[in-house]
Amino acid sequence: MLTALFADKRGEIFDAPGYQAMGRTGWEEAPLTPEDMIPLPEGASLAYLPGRTALGVGKNGKVRKVPAGGLAVAALLPAGYTRTHLPAFCKEEGASVLPLYGYTAAALYQDRIYVAAIKSDDNETWCPTNYNTSDIKERVHRLQKQFDGNRIVGQLARCSLEWQCCTAQNLFYHRWEAGIPVSPACNADCLGCISLQPAECCPSPQSRITFRPTSEEIAAVGVYHLDGAPKAIVSFGQGCEGEPSLAFENIAESIRFIRSRTARGVINMNTNGGFGQGVRSIVDAGLDSMRVSIISAIPETYQAYYRCQYRLDEVRESIRYAKGKGVRVSLNMLSFPGLNDREEEVGAWLDFLAETKVDMIQLRNLNFDPDLFLQSMPPAKGAAIGVRRFVTELIKHQPQIVIGSFSHFFTKR
């Protein structure tokens, strides 16, 4: 039996013998089974949820709070793992909003911690042990001197040291995918935005850039990284900025300059795809790959999350245009058990994928308070089929699409 976990107010974690562990899909609670679980991955951590009492199935088969009102426990997964169940809990009156993390059900099984998740990518470049090494400060300071006055490098230095952003740190390690933030503005007002939140919501884990980099600043960083780093990718559209396509003039000019200096590496943009003019201009300048953020293929649900100034149809058109120009397109699918896998969502996803013919789906756990998120979404019309089955259905109907969790380096033709 999977045994429920709970924590005391000091954060010490215990198991609750006699209480079967439970998980949630949307609002629906259910006992967890060994088939739902995998061992706690390397790089994962456990957290307790203030104001939320852990639940379990007692010996009488009824759902009960664990003894002594123990707090619910959740796992926080590393990149490359997609959760299948949320933690089950009873929210107490006056409980505060949870910080922006992807909370995953966890339990004790055969004297080990297990989590409700699937492994969705094998890319070792994002292993936590590759980052925050003892020499990162020295590397940051060295490159800041080399790029004295370049505001992008200054921003990435802050992201690396203050927020431990892996994509930022890759610039200073001179390897793999490095971010280039370019836009302080956005055309969406996403729930749980990680760089800008209203005061009454959950605090953002980082700050958005307040400047507009010049094309010269962008190009200098791009040429440096692409021309010398192994498996080099530079990506516009980072967590510390808004929508990059709004800065299309500077991005397009910088891409043309970069490609006049080096043909190496991949130029990528992470975008919501809603500003067609900007997307087309950047694609025409020589963009290699594009990752489009999306949470639903149903317009009503999409709008409820993005609260944007554009329509889902415009996102479709941006994808079609990029694909028509030979750009490799991925979906950054924000995953939430009980939303993406609703019956009505599954049908909409399959239609969307058949129409857009994207190359890859990158599953990303949505970081948000589960209750607050569900309260903000349209109610379900059908039952949830489960994340595991949802992924299986995607593979069954679109076997050519790569399922993963992050951008992969590729050799251009």
N, C-alpha and C positions, 0 to 999 in steps of 0.2 A: 504494500500500500504506500502511496505517496503521502507523506505526513506534512501537515500544515506547519508553516513557520510564523513566528511573531517576534516582535521586539519590545523591549522595555523603553522607558523614556530616556534612558541613557544611550540607546542605540545598540545595546547588546542583543544578539539574535539567539532565539531558542526554537526548538521544535516542540510540537504539541502532540504527544503520543495519544492515540485514540481518535484523532481528528484528521480525516482525509482532506488533503489539499484541494482547493478549488481555484478556478479561474473564471474569467469573464470574456464573453464575446459580445461587444456592444453592452447592452444592459443585462444580458442573459448570463446567469451564473450556472456553473456545472462542475461536477467533480472532475479532477484531472486524472488521466491515466498514464501509464508509462509510455504509451505510444505517442503521447503529446509532447514528451520531454526529451531533452538532451542534457548531458553534463554541463555544468557552468563553464562557459568558454574562458580561455585565457584572456585577460584584459577586461572581463566583466566585473562588476561590483554589485554589492547589495545595499539597499537603502530602506529605511523605514519611512512610513507615510504618516506624518503627524495628523491627529484628528480623525484617523480612520482605523477602526478596529478590525483585526484579522478575522476571517470567517473560515469555517471548516465543516465537514460533515461528521456529526457525532456517531457514536455506536448505534444509536437508534435510527440512523438514516436521515435525520433532520439537520438542516443548516443551522449552525449555532455560532455565536461568538466564541473565540478561544478563551481559555480561562484567564481570569484577572484582567480582562480587557486589553490584552496585548495588541500592540500596534501592527498593522499590516506591513508586510515586507515585499519589496519588489526588486527585481534584477534590472540593472542598466547594462545593455549589451554593447559590445564593441562593433565596429563596422564589419559587415559581412555576415551578420546574423539578423534574421527577421523574426520578430515575435509572432506567436500565434494566439496567445491569450493574454489578457490584462489581469492584474491581480484582483482578487475578490475581496471586498471590504464593506464595512458598514460605516458610512460617513456620519460623524457626530455633528451635532448642531454647533455652528460657529467655526467649523473647520476652515482653515485658510486655503487659498488656491495653491496647488502644488507647483513647484518650479518646472521649467521647460525641459523635461526629460522623457524618454520613452520607457514607461513603466511596464515591466514584464512579469508574469506570474512565475513564482519560484516555489520549490518544495524540497523536502528531504526524502531521498530514496536510496536505499542500500548504503546508508551512512555517508552519502555525498549530496551536495546541493545540485539540483537539476532545475532547468528553466524551460518554459514553454516557448520553443523557438525552432527554426530551421536554419541550417547553414546555407546562405544564398550566394556566397562568393568565396573564392580561394586566394584572392590576390594578397600576397604577403606584404606588399609594399605599405599597407595600412596597419600593420601590426603595431600595437602601442609601444613595443620595445624598441622600435626604430626611431622613436621621437623623444624629445625632452632629455637628450643625452647630456652628459656633464659638460660638453663643449659648446652647447647651443648659444650661450651668451657670448662667448668669444666669436663664434661665427657671425652672429648678428652684428656685433660691433665692427667687425672687420669689413663686412659688406656695406654697412652704413657709411664708413669712411670712403669706400670705393665709389659709392653713389651719393656723395655728399650733396644734400639739397633736393634729392629725389623724394618727393612726398609719398610715393607708393612704397618705396623701401622703408620709409619711416613708419608708415601704417602697418606694414607687414611685420616690422620689428616689434611693434606693440602687440599685434595679434599673436606673434610667436611666444613672447615672454609673459604677457599678461593673461592671455586666454588659451595658450598652448594649442593654437590652431595648427593642425598637421600640414594643411595645404600651404599655409604661410611659411612654416618651418622648412618646407622642401626647397624654397628659394635659397635659403641660407645653407642648406645641405647640398645644394646644386644638383638636384636629382628629381626624377619623376614629375608629378603634377604640382605646379606652383600657381597660386592664385594671383591675379592682378585686379584688385578692386578699382572700379572706374566711375561709379555712379552713386551720388548721394540721394537721387530722386527715385521714386517708384510709381508705378501705375496700378498698384494693388495695395490692399490693406489687410494682409493675411492674418488670420488668427494665429497667435503664437509666433509672430515674426521674431527672429532671433536677434535682430539689430535695432528694432524700434517698437516699443509697446506703450500704450497709454498708461498713465499712472495707476489707474484702478485695476489693471490686469496684472499678470505675472511679470516680474522683472526680466528684461532681456539679458542674456548672458554676455553680450558684448555691445559695443557702441558702433553706430554707423559712421562712415567717413563723412566729413563735413566739407570736403573740397572736390573740385573737378580736375583730375589729372590732365595735363596736356598730352597731345599725341607724342611729343618727344619723350616725356617721362614714361609713357606706356611702352613705346618702341624700345627704349634703352633697356628696360627690364626684360622685355620679350626676347630681344636679340641675345642678351647675356645668357638667359636660361636655355633657349632652344639651341643655341649654337654650341653649347658645351656640356649640357647635362645628359646623363643616360636616360633613355626612355622618356624624353622631355615632352611635357605638355604644359602649356600656359592656358589658364582658364579665366575668362571674364565672368563675373557673376558670383560673388563670394558672400559669405554670411554677414560680412561687415559692410555691405552696401545694399542699394536698392536694385532696380532693374537695369542691367547693363545696356540693353538695346536703346535706352533713352539717350545714351552717350554715343550714338552710332557714328556721328561724324568723326570724332576723335578715334574711336576704335577702328573704323574703316581706314582712316589715314595711317594709323599705326601698323595695321596688318600689311598694307601695301609696302610700307618702309621695311618692316621685318622681313618680308619675303624678297625684298631687293637685296638683303644682306645674307640670308640663310634660308635654305629649303628644308632644314632639319626640323624634326619634331612635329607636334600636333598643336594647332591653335583651336581652342574649344571655347564655347560660350554656354554658361548655365543661365537659362532665361525662362520667363513665364510664357514667352512666345506671343504675347498679346499685342505688341506694338509692331505691326507688320512692316511699316516703312523702315524702321530701324533694323529689323531682322533681315529684310531683303538687301539693304545697303551693306550690312556686315557680311552676309553670305557672298554677295557679288565681289567683295574686296578680297576674298580668299579664305573664308572660314573653313576649317576641316571637319569639325564635329560640333554638335549642338545637343545639349541636354535640356529637356523641357520639363519644368516642374508641373505636376498634375496630381490631383487627389481623387477626381471623379470624372467619368465620361458623361455624366448627366448634368446638363446646364444648371439646374436649380441647386444641386449639391455643390457643384464647382463654385458657383457664385457665393454661396453661403460661407465657404472657406476663404476664397481669395478677396471677396468684396471689392471687385476690380472695376476699372474704367473701360473694359473691353469685354467681348463675348467669347465663349468657348469656340465658336465657329472660326474666329480670327486666329486662335491657336492652331486649329486644324490647318488653316490655310498657310500659316507660317511653316508648319511641318512639311506640308506638300511642296512648298516652294523650295525649302532647303533640300529635301530629298531629290527634287527634280534637277538641282544643281550639283548633285553628287556628294552632298554633305552627309556624314554619318550621324544619324539622329537617335538619341536615347530618350526614354521617358524617365524622369525622376519621380517614380510613383510613391507618394506619401502613404505609407501603410498603417492602417488602423483596424484591428480586429473588430468585426461587426459593422464596418462601413464598406470598404472596397469589395468585401466578399458577400454583400447582400445579393440576393437573387437578381434583383433588377439591375444592380451594378454590373454583375458578371456579363449579362447580355449586352449592356452598353459598352463595356470594355472590349468585348470580342468584335463588335461592329466598328469601334474606333480603331482598333489595331488592324483590322482587315482593310480599312479605308486609308489609313496613314502609312502603313507598311514601314513602321519604325524598325530599327536594327536591334535595339536592346531595351530591356526594362530594368531599371535600377531600383530595387526595393529599398525604401528608407523608412525606418520607424518614425512615425510622427511624434514629436516631442510636445506633449501637451497634457494638462490635467484631464483624465478620461471623462469625468462627469461634466466638466465645463464644456469640453469639446462636443460631446453628444447632445447636450442641451442646445448647442448652436447649430446643429445639423438638422435637415429635414427628417421627419420620422421614417423609419423603414417601412417599405411596402411588402417586402417578402422576407423570408428567413435568411440568416447568414449561413453559408455553406461551409465556413471555416477557411482559414488562411491556407492551410496545406492543400485542401482540395481546390481552392481558388488558383493557386500557382499551378497545380496539375492541369486544370482546365486551360489555362493560358498556354502551357506547353503543348497540350493535346491539339488545340486548334491553330496555334501559330508556332509550329516546331522550329521554324527558322530564326525566331527571335531569341537572342541570348538573354538569359535571366541572370542578374548579378546584383551588386550593391553599389558599385562605383565605376568611374570611367576607366577604361582599359587603353593602354597604349596600343596603337596599331601602325603598321607600315602602309603609307599611302601608295597607291598605284601610280 
